[in-house]
Amino acid sequence: MTVRSEAIDGNEAAARVAYALSEVVAIYPITPSSPMGEWADAWAAEGRKNLWGAVPSVVEMQSEGGAAGALHGALTSGSLATTFTSSQGLLLMIPNMYKIAGELTPAVFHVAARTVAAHALSIFGDHSDVMAARQTGLAMLASSSVQETMDLALVAHAATLESRIPFLHFFDGFRTSHEIQNIEILDEEDIRAMIDPEAVRAHRDRALTPDRPSLRGSAQNPDVFFQAREAVNPFYRDCPSLVQRVMDRFAARTGRQYRLFEYAGAPDAERVVVLMGSGVGAAEEAVEELVRRGERVGLLKVRLFRPFSARDLVAALPKTVRTLAVLDRTKEPGCAGEPLYLDVLAAVAEADNEGFAPWKERPRIFGGRYGLSSKEFTPAMVVSVLAEAGRDRPRNHFTIGIIDDVTRTSLPWDRSFSTESPDTVRAVFYGLGSDGTVSANKNSIKIIADATGRHAQGYFVYDSKKAGSMTVSHLRFGPRPIRSTYLIDRASFVACHQENFLDTIDLLSVAEEGATFLLNTAVPPAEVWDRLPREAQEAVLEKRLRLFVIDAYKVAQEAGLGRLINTVMQSCFFAITGTLPAAQALEAIAASIRKSYGRKSAVLVERNVAAVDAAIAHLFEVSTKDRAVTAHARRPTVPHDAPVFVQRVTAEILAGRGDLLPVSALPPDGVFPTDTARWEKRNIALEIPSWDETWCIECSKCALACPHAAIRAKAYPESALDGSPETFKSMAWKGKEFPEGTRYTIQVAPEDCTGCGLCVEVCPAKNKSEARLKAINMTPQPPLRETERLNYDFFLDLPEADRRHVPAETVKGSQLLQPLFEYSGACAGCGETPYLKLVSQLYGDRMLVANATGCSSIYGGNLPTTPWSVNAQGRGPAWSNSLFEDNAEFGLGFRLALDQQRETALALAVRLAPELGEGLVAALASAPQSNESEIAAQRARVAELEERLRGMTAPEARDLLALAGSLARKSVWIVGGDGWAYDIGFGGLDHVLSSGRDVNLLVLDTEVYSNTGGQASKATPRAAVAKFAAAGKGGPRKDLVALAMSYGNVYVARIAMGASDAQTLKALREAEAYPGPSLVVAYSHCIAHGINMTLGMQQQKLAVDSGHWPLLRFDPRRRDAGENPLVLDSRAPKIPLKDYAYRETRYRMLTSSRPEEAERLMTLAQQDVDERWKRLEEQVKHGS
Amino acid sequence: MDLRTSYLGLELRTPLVPSSSPLCESLDNLRAMEEAGAGAVVLHSLFEEQIEIDALSITHYLGTGTESYAESLSYLPEPREFRFGPQEYLEHLWRAKQALGIPVIASLNGRTGGGWSGFARQLQQAGADAVELNIYDVPADPGVTGAQVEERYLQIVRTVRKSVSIPVAIKVSPFFSATANMAHRLVEAGADGLVLFNRFYQPDVDLNELEIRPRVLLSTPQTMRLPMRWIAILHGRIQASLAATGGVHTHEDVLKMLMVGADVTMLCSALLRHGIRHLQAVKTDLERWMQEHEFDSVSLMKGNLSQKSCARPEEFERANYTKAITGYHLKL
């Protein structure tokens, strides 16, 4: 047997085994397990076969609940089946897991373990999901590294078939699922050798089939259910030893021996730490170091967590053990202790009670929590825990890795303790999202692993923004296996690929003494030193760093690679570190370039190879000898006038010091202030729009289209211009709505603009003397930053227009309303956020938002800041995210509560009317609130009511005071993407539409699961490629609008701002005004379409022109007026679908990968369009 | 009536050749052209630059936004196989060869030296009877001299000539200072035929949007005067076939071109305007005219009015201008 080594991540490792051993793969996207499904789908699309020579059926379902159901059915019918999931997804599978286990059905669930949402959602790793499934009857096998993930995946598949118990095989989300290591790959023969064909046949023989009819899923009664439930006991009793036998067989073949519980450390250890998952790597390093220092400590790795074998656990421990420290990567508030701790406690007690204890004196056991939501877990922390174990009375239920200054559970740890090996190269790279840094590093790992046979590890950290984000790559290379499952904090090489990071974070804190620092900068080498911020200079001098510089953007630009600097920086890394001999390194990079790009473009190969050569020629070392520190210091993260919470908490997170915040700094219930995005000045735009009032026609389309509220319009009295900055621009307001002399300004927020250019594209006004220019034009940001910052500050202080007099029914008028959704971290040029911003302008001061999990919940609610903001009166959108699947119901709950509160308030008011005044109460109950003036009047009444109530002491008065606000109208918005509305949340959405309640559902339809990385939803159109539809989506997209119209009493609209902003505005206003459920489906161009986002609005227009997205409004109120409720707002298709579609990579790539299929699907997709248009025309002609 | 002619060493049954146009992208259209009497067909052009743009664009967009946010490290699946490049074109060429009995001439617009030679070779392998080089650029750089432009043309011809054994035609620009000399050197460099002339796309102005628009203008019969003159001048003076293209709409246009010395006449705008069946009409009219005027064969008339053979060769040179204008005024 030849051992083949390859650098892959944990997800791919698990997916390779699962795919080979499955006939049915039921999937649904959820981070961080989605790549397993993506691999399976991609392999099936290219026809890769499983162990039995067939291509598995890879089926995406509408939710994880659906995936589990399909899995159950496939298993029951005799197929070998698998699924992949995480977090809430696993929770949705639980009902079926009970069934699958209860019926003794072999299956493997591969889980990239992730935090379950509680006070907040987190996409990162811990065991709260798998621990929530420990009672279902599934066996649970924990992998602690990428190698183990592949190995134990196979053990799980082999053992499930032999034991009949379904397995949950889990590994830590991100830390293992996304860590790249070069591991020994199991090939098809390894896999085949481990699978017992008899067990496979036995599974098939148990299939539900009319040829041998049987009944399952019976209903049982008190007489027999209990006994039947106990009938499974022998299977669980025998499972652990069976798993060990499988592990032994595996060891015989591969040489890698695993045990159910595996001990490492001193044979005579007195203190032993017990844990499972990726933390094992850090713990093992710590224990080895302590043992080397003579301490009697050890580590017990837990692999088979269920069925839990107390005897095997006890047998694995040294007899000398006196204290067991059990670490759980989960939290169960209110419990007697976390799960592993309780199990160990029980096992030890049982050993004593039942006489299988090897020790003389029962060891003490204490437990604690670590690593929630991928919190760092380092050898230093393990040392701290083991030190605590040596105390007379160790602190039980401790935490490690945080500072708990509230209930003081946390143990301190010595940050200077390190187990990093001196022969390991440790490199940290700070890159800009999408600049190629991460992909280059992934590539370097493969190069080094392949060329040198050294061990390599890569782990990548991303920030919370989708545009202009920072990526940090942590790479280790060394002669020994790398078990360091934590970030590098003493790097021998630090690279900063984006110069301005130096101004915002302390990135040299990770550099060790004498390390090398590579900076990408446009500043000439001779001037670099003086341009470094003082903090960076100090670090360079104190740590005696070697400083290298390169202008990678220049090199890349000259090589024709635009802003892709990956090849350039990668070449510099190899050249500086000498990880490989120079010639060999360059040849390896060139070979890898040919491999990566060769199948796509010879030009790209040429350009990248040219960049490799040019890189070395442009790399310079800057002498730091006799350098002095200069005065240029970093700007404070937020200005000093920011609110206290922003200064104390938000700013710390922004500066990369969130890990240091103590428990007391954070709200215990997940309630955060809004209005924080404005404190985060990101300065990510290279160019920003510059207004030329000479040609402006005051349409305000630029402000409407801006996804980030970074270009705004205001109309204000001329007198407000007093004291304006010199460069502040204005022009006369051209409408009649405001008094003579009113001025109008379009102003850009220079530090918040992302430079997407959508505003310039939608600007209809041409400069008549130079037609390439418009009334706004993209201009380099740096020279404008300071002047425009002052202008923007002045602009913000200009009075807001009186909402009562703003003509909000026009696009131009709507843009005079203050946006209460601003500067989000969405992709530059996002197609969703312009809609949200518009809604916030129209209704932000009275809206509640129920936001489904997805892009909008991430750019809306991912710390550190939120774009939802407040107006001068302190009013603004109130926002919450419950789950992915329940959003419509969650929002309906808002409405139910608001209506109920109003009812209660009115009842109380009526009772108190004699004291409050009959007139006021009557007006509060019946005054109309259909426009801004009426709402303002009602708010005044509510204020008066509150004023009167404050003077009253009766309990009813106090009750009414608490509810008085409910008498002013509130607007409920239920917001989410198509994954929610069409798939996982459709049942709830449908129910809410049928409820008749006054809620507004806004579907930001990108036709794909954007947030999880572009998986197909039922909104994905035919002929488009998406993940989980890698061969092109074969079926038509679901017509959600038609389904909603079928109710007859639901307001329904399909809108596309780029095609008709007036129709968008009209539809949103009608939807809000409609006193029942409204559904607005908004075309949202998306980065997942593979388009130039600057042209997103044009693409929306083409979608409408081609008939792909017919604009319509269905208003049941029109029926009451004797009219057809359906109005078509766009004309018959005037361009073929392909003229729209083939401007998008999602469609076009199929013409390159499968031209015939692309042609076939496009023909069908055109038919879909034609037929739907015909149906709509019929509906308009004959009535709905 | 013998309509046969020889072009690039190929024996054609008629001198009517539909030239490179979008019509040639459909196999059904190609069959219809053959049925209507085409002597050969020239396929639409294979553009190297377009292939590159497609590849670069898809690669760019597959990478856009990736590795930025932990949940969406990429947005599109990346297929293992991409078929960027000429495969689609080569398959079409191969199918055309299977479907047609008449010669199929491939058209190529390269960008790089490797592109010209590599693609030309692949066209030959896919069955092309000849290759027509469509050198399509506007030398807008003030730093580039006429000599450099000429050398680029010659270099391309030499490159392709070395790469293939099938005949090579070159569709030339009318904008050389010394057209006759250039024609001579192109032939020396290895061209088997010259196609006169390439009608470069000329952009238009959109007055409403204040933008430049790519609005294609179809040729008119007036267009043919320019190629007609140069075919007349070159006929018998260079050792290569001559194809007339641009403004050939009727049988009379065909006759004129043949008489000044064209071996074939290429039709494009007329077919786009009137449909492929127009070719049949031209052929019928051509035969009728020849019958009426007692021309038995195309070869008989070919070049009979070329500069070398006509009675007043100076008519094709400068004197012609003065007379034409004078005549025009007299008619007013």
Interface residues (C-beta under 8 A of the other chain):
Chain A: T31 P32 P35 E38 D41 A42 A45 E46 I123 F124 F174 H178 G433 S434 G436 T437 V438 S439 F460 Y462 D463 S464 K465 K466 A467 S469 T471 G562 L564 Y597 R599 K600 S601 A602 V603 L604 K766 K768 A771 C827 I858 S1010 N1011 T1012 G1013 G1014 V1025 A1026 K1027 A1030 I1087 A1088 G1090 I1091 T1145 R1146 R1148 M1149 S1152 S1153 R1154 P1155
Chain B: E52 D54 A55 L56 S57 I58 T59 H60 Y61 L62 G63 T64 G65 T66 E67 S68 Y69 A70 E71 S72 L73 S74 Y75 L76 P77 P79 R80 E81 F82 R83 F84 E88 G114 E209 L210 E211
